[in-house]
Amino acid sequence: MRHGKYRFLIGALAPPLLLYGVFVVSPYAQAFYLALTDWDGLSAEAGLVGLANFADLWSDPLFLAALRNNGFMLIVVPTATIALALFFAACLTLGGGTRRRGRGVHGSGLYRILYFFPQLLSVAILGVLFQFVYTPGGLLDGLLGAVGLDGLQRSWLADPATALPAVTAVMIWSAVGFYVVLFTAAMESVPTDIVEAATLDGAGRFTVFRRITLPLVWDSVQVAYVYLGILALDGFALVQIMTVGPGGPDNATEVIGLTLYRSAFTYGEFGYASAMGVTLFFITLTLTALALRATKRERVELA
């Protein structure tokens, strides 16, 4: 009977494991191998160059610029998105009157739909939409002019000082709605009797949020930070659509994904591009492990 159970388990797990190996593990293994070669994407053979591609990365000013820009996005995007999402979610769940404390404000379902709406738009639509927002004389400049701030008008995507923050703001705007819905669902799972007891003891909304709500939804914040960090390390599609020219003005919006794409499909340096991909893989893996460790420690302290 036990041998039959093992045969059933092996038979059930073998096909998905085989598919996973062919379509997931195998491409990773090929990328790791190509990173050690000088393959140009066309020839049938690739010459081994060892770690030369990785050594060249750290002397490539374009790659270093992309790394700095991704580092900026890695700091700003998760922090700002989570802060805004927690604020809006707290307003929806804790912002009601005394009778609705813990049950949310009236019309919270409609607010969630409005917050979630940017998730329905593809990256291509977002990029084109905000091109019109940021264009000289566009919506943003028009709003600044309407409130008497004409001196702040500029070519937002053509100015090296504002191009990257402008793209980063779009990433935050497009992501915050999803995490509002996620955090709102997590906050609504907090037992209402705990919130009511704290309220009866004289705790204000901010105290309830800081001492009760946030520790109990910290697992969701932890997951959000990891996913937003991965989003910040990408940014390829939005940068490619919104900015003019490779890497924007003076490489101000150059990101690793864009550098990788151009190295492979413009210059035919597939081995070098694979080395960038492998480097990005290990950077993402390391930062994810560090983020999980740091947020786990913080969650224990808050608990």
C-alpha positions as CSV (number, residue, x, y, z in Angstrom):
1,M,0.0,0.0,0.0
2,R,2.8,2.4,0.9
3,H,4.8,1.5,-2.3
4,G,1.7,2.4,-4.3
5,K,1.4,5.7,-2.5
6,Y,5.0,6.5,-3.5
7,R,4.5,5.5,-7.1
8,F,1.4,7.8,-7.2
9,L,3.4,10.7,-5.7
10,I,6.2,10.2,-8.2
11,G,3.9,10.0,-11.1
12,A,2.0,13.1,-10.0
13,L,5.1,15.2,-9.4
14,A,7.3,14.1,-12.3
15,P,5.4,15.9,-15.1
16,P,5.3,19.4,-13.4
17,L,8.9,19.0,-12.2
18,L,9.9,18.1,-15.7
19,L,8.1,21.1,-17.2
20,Y,9.6,23.4,-14.5
21,G,13.1,22.0,-15.3
22,V,12.7,22.6,-19.1
23,F,11.0,26.0,-19.0
24,V,12.5,27.6,-15.9
25,V,15.7,25.9,-14.7
26,S,17.1,25.3,-18.2
27,P,16.9,28.9,-19.4
28,Y,18.6,30.0,-16.2
29,A,21.4,27.4,-16.8
30,Q,21.8,28.6,-20.4
31,A,22.0,32.2,-19.2
32,F,24.7,31.3,-16.7
33,Y,26.7,29.5,-19.4
34,L,26.3,32.3,-22.0
35,A,27.5,34.8,-19.4
36,L,30.9,33.1,-19.6
37,T,31.1,33.4,-23.4
38,D,31.4,36.0,-26.2
39,W,28.4,34.7,-28.1
40,D,27.0,37.3,-30.6
41,G,23.6,35.7,-30.9
42,L,24.1,34.5,-34.5
43,S,27.1,32.2,-34.7
44,A,26.7,28.5,-33.9
45,E,29.6,28.5,-31.5
46,A,30.5,30.6,-28.5
47,G,34.0,31.1,-27.2
48,L,34.5,30.8,-23.4
49,V,35.9,34.0,-21.9
50,G,35.5,33.0,-18.3
51,L,34.7,35.9,-15.9
52,A,35.8,38.6,-18.4
53,N,32.2,39.8,-19.0
54,F,31.7,40.3,-15.3
55,A,34.9,42.2,-14.9
56,D,34.0,44.5,-17.8
57,L,30.7,45.3,-16.2
58,W,32.3,47.2,-13.3
59,S,34.3,49.4,-15.7
60,D,31.3,50.1,-17.9
61,P,30.1,53.6,-17.2
62,L,26.7,52.9,-18.8
63,F,26.1,49.9,-16.6
64,L,27.2,51.8,-13.5
65,A,24.8,54.6,-14.3
66,A,22.0,52.1,-14.7
67,L,23.0,50.5,-11.4
68,R,22.8,53.9,-9.7
69,N,19.4,54.7,-11.2
70,N,18.0,51.3,-10.2
71,G,19.4,51.9,-6.7
72,F,17.5,55.2,-6.5
73,M,14.3,53.5,-7.6
74,L,14.9,50.7,-5.2
75,I,15.0,53.2,-2.3
76,V,12.1,55.5,-3.4
77,V,9.5,53.2,-5.1
78,P,9.0,50.6,-2.2
79,T,9.2,53.2,0.5
80,A,6.9,55.8,-1.1
81,T,4.4,53.2,-2.4
82,I,4.1,51.3,0.9
83,A,3.8,54.6,2.9
84,L,1.0,55.9,0.6
85,A,-0.8,52.6,0.5
86,L,-0.7,52.2,4.3
87,F,-2.0,55.8,4.7
88,F,-4.9,55.3,2.3
89,A,-5.7,51.9,3.6
90,A,-5.7,53.2,7.2
91,C,-8.0,56.0,6.1
92,L,-10.4,53.5,4.6
93,T,-10.4,51.2,7.6
94,L,-9.8,53.4,10.6
95,G,-11.1,56.7,9.3
96,G,-14.8,56.1,10.1
97,G,-16.7,57.6,12.9
98,T,-16.9,56.2,16.4
99,R,-19.6,53.8,15.4
100,R,-17.7,52.5,12.4
101,R,-14.3,52.3,14.0
102,G,-12.6,49.2,12.5
103,R,-15.2,48.8,9.8
104,G,-14.1,51.6,7.5
105,V,-15.6,54.7,6.1
106,H,-18.8,54.9,4.1
107,G,-18.2,54.1,0.4
108,S,-14.9,52.4,1.0
109,G,-15.7,49.9,-1.7
110,L,-15.9,52.7,-4.3
111,Y,-12.7,54.2,-3.1
112,R,-10.9,50.8,-3.5
113,I,-12.1,50.6,-7.1
114,L,-10.8,54.1,-7.8
115,Y,-7.5,53.3,-6.2
116,F,-7.2,50.1,-8.1
117,F,-8.1,51.6,-11.5
118,P,-4.4,52.2,-12.6
119,Q,-3.9,48.4,-12.4
120,L,-6.3,48.0,-15.3
121,L,-4.0,50.0,-17.6
122,S,-1.1,48.4,-19.4
123,V,2.4,49.7,-19.0
124,A,2.3,50.9,-22.6
125,I,-0.8,53.0,-22.0
126,L,0.7,54.4,-18.8
127,G,3.8,55.4,-20.6
128,V,2.0,57.1,-23.4
129,L,-0.5,58.8,-21.0
130,F,2.2,60.3,-18.9
131,Q,4.2,61.4,-21.9
132,F,1.3,63.8,-22.5
133,V,1.2,64.8,-18.8
134,Y,4.9,65.6,-18.8
135,T,5.3,67.1,-22.2
136,P,6.1,70.9,-22.3
137,G,2.8,72.8,-22.2
138,G,1.1,69.5,-21.1
139,L,-1.2,68.8,-18.2
140,L,1.4,69.2,-15.5
141,D,2.7,72.5,-16.8
142,G,-0.9,73.7,-17.3
143,L,-1.7,72.9,-13.6
144,L,1.5,74.7,-12.5
145,G,0.6,77.7,-14.6
146,A,-3.0,77.7,-13.2
147,V,-1.7,78.1,-9.6
148,G,0.9,80.7,-10.5
149,L,3.9,78.4,-10.4
150,D,5.1,79.2,-14.0
151,G,8.7,79.2,-12.9
152,L,8.5,75.4,-12.2
153,Q,7.4,74.5,-15.7
154,R,10.0,72.6,-17.7
155,S,10.6,69.7,-20.1
156,W,10.3,67.1,-17.4
157,L,11.4,64.1,-19.4
158,A,14.2,66.0,-21.2
159,D,15.8,67.4,-18.1
160,P,18.4,65.1,-16.5
161,A,17.5,66.5,-13.1
162,T,13.8,65.5,-13.3
163,A,13.6,62.7,-15.8
164,L,14.2,59.8,-13.4
165,P,12.0,61.3,-10.6
166,A,9.2,61.7,-13.2
167,V,9.4,58.1,-14.3
168,T,9.7,57.0,-10.6
169,A,6.5,58.9,-9.8
170,V,4.6,57.1,-12.5
171,M,5.8,53.7,-11.1
172,I,4.5,54.7,-7.6
173,W,1.2,56.0,-9.0
174,S,0.6,52.8,-11.0
175,A,1.4,50.5,-8.1
176,V,0.0,52.2,-5.0
177,G,-3.7,51.2,-5.8
178,F,-3.0,47.5,-5.7
179,Y,-1.3,47.7,-2.3
180,V,-4.1,49.9,-1.0
181,V,-6.5,47.0,-1.7
182,L,-4.0,44.5,-0.3
183,F,-3.4,46.4,2.9
184,T,-7.1,47.2,3.3
185,A,-8.0,43.5,3.2
186,A,-5.3,42.8,5.7
187,M,-6.5,45.6,8.1
188,E,-10.1,44.4,7.9
189,S,-8.9,41.0,9.1
190,V,-7.7,42.6,12.4
191,P,-10.2,41.6,15.1
192,T,-12.5,44.5,15.8
193,D,-12.7,43.7,19.5
194,I,-9.0,44.6,19.9
195,V,-9.5,47.9,18.1
196,E,-12.6,48.7,20.2
197,A,-10.8,47.8,23.4
198,A,-7.9,50.1,22.5
199,T,-10.4,52.9,21.7
200,L,-12.1,52.5,25.0
201,D,-8.8,52.8,26.7
202,G,-8.3,56.2,25.1
203,A,-6.0,55.2,22.2
204,G,-6.3,57.5,19.2
205,R,-6.4,56.5,15.6
206,F,-2.6,56.9,15.1
207,T,-1.9,54.9,18.3
208,V,-4.2,52.1,17.2
209,F,-2.6,52.0,13.8
210,R,1.0,52.1,15.1
211,R,0.6,49.7,18.1
212,I,-2.1,47.3,16.8
213,T,-2.9,47.5,13.1
214,L,0.7,47.8,11.6
215,P,2.2,44.8,13.6
216,L,-0.8,42.6,12.6
217,V,-0.5,43.4,8.9
218,W,3.3,43.4,8.8
219,D,3.5,40.2,6.8
220,S,1.6,41.9,4.0
221,V,4.0,44.9,4.2
222,Q,7.0,42.4,4.0
223,V,5.6,40.8,0.8
224,A,4.8,44.2,-0.7
225,Y,8.4,45.4,-0.1
226,V,9.9,42.4,-1.9
227,Y,7.6,42.7,-4.9
228,L,8.1,46.5,-5.1
229,G,11.9,46.0,-4.9
230,I,11.7,43.6,-7.8
231,L,9.6,46.2,-9.7
232,A,12.2,48.9,-9.0
233,L,15.0,46.8,-10.3
234,D,13.2,46.4,-13.6
235,G,11.5,49.5,-14.9
236,F,12.5,48.6,-18.5
237,A,9.2,49.0,-20.2
238,L,8.2,52.3,-18.6
239,V,11.6,53.9,-19.3
240,Q,11.7,52.6,-22.9
241,I,8.3,54.1,-23.6
242,M,8.4,57.4,-21.7
243,T,12.0,58.7,-22.4
244,V,13.4,59.7,-25.7
245,G,16.6,58.2,-26.9
246,P,18.6,55.4,-25.1
247,G,18.7,56.0,-21.4
248,G,17.0,59.4,-21.6
249,P,18.8,62.7,-21.3
250,D,22.5,62.2,-20.4
251,N,21.6,58.5,-19.4
252,A,19.5,59.9,-16.5
253,T,16.9,57.2,-16.8
254,E,19.2,54.3,-17.9
255,V,18.2,51.1,-16.1
256,I,19.9,47.7,-16.1
257,G,17.1,46.1,-18.2
258,L,17.5,48.7,-20.9
259,T,21.3,48.4,-20.9
260,L,20.9,44.6,-21.2
261,Y,18.4,44.8,-24.0
262,R,20.5,47.3,-26.0
263,S,23.7,45.2,-25.5
264,A,22.0,42.1,-26.8
265,F,19.7,43.3,-29.6
266,T,21.5,46.4,-30.8
267,Y,25.1,45.5,-30.4
268,G,24.9,41.8,-30.6
269,E,26.8,41.2,-27.4
270,F,24.6,38.4,-26.0
271,G,27.3,37.0,-23.8
272,Y,27.9,40.4,-22.2
273,A,24.1,40.9,-21.8
274,S,23.8,37.5,-20.2
275,A,26.4,38.6,-17.7
276,M,24.2,41.6,-16.9
277,G,21.2,39.4,-16.4
278,V,23.1,37.0,-14.1
279,T,24.4,40.0,-12.1
280,L,20.8,41.4,-11.8
281,F,19.6,38.0,-10.7
282,F,22.1,37.8,-7.8
283,I,21.5,41.4,-6.9
284,T,17.7,40.8,-6.7
285,L,18.2,37.5,-4.8
286,T,20.5,39.2,-2.3
287,L,18.3,42.2,-1.7
288,T,15.3,40.0,-1.3
289,A,17.0,37.9,1.3
290,L,18.2,41.0,3.2
291,A,14.7,42.6,3.0
292,L,13.0,39.5,4.3
293,R,15.5,39.2,7.1
294,A,15.3,42.9,8.1
295,T,11.5,43.0,8.0
296,K,11.2,39.8,9.9
297,R,13.3,41.2,12.7
298,E,11.2,44.4,12.7
299,R,8.0,42.4,12.8
300,V,9.2,40.5,15.8
301,E,10.0,43.7,17.6
302,L,6.7,45.2,16.8
303,A,4.8,42.1,17.9
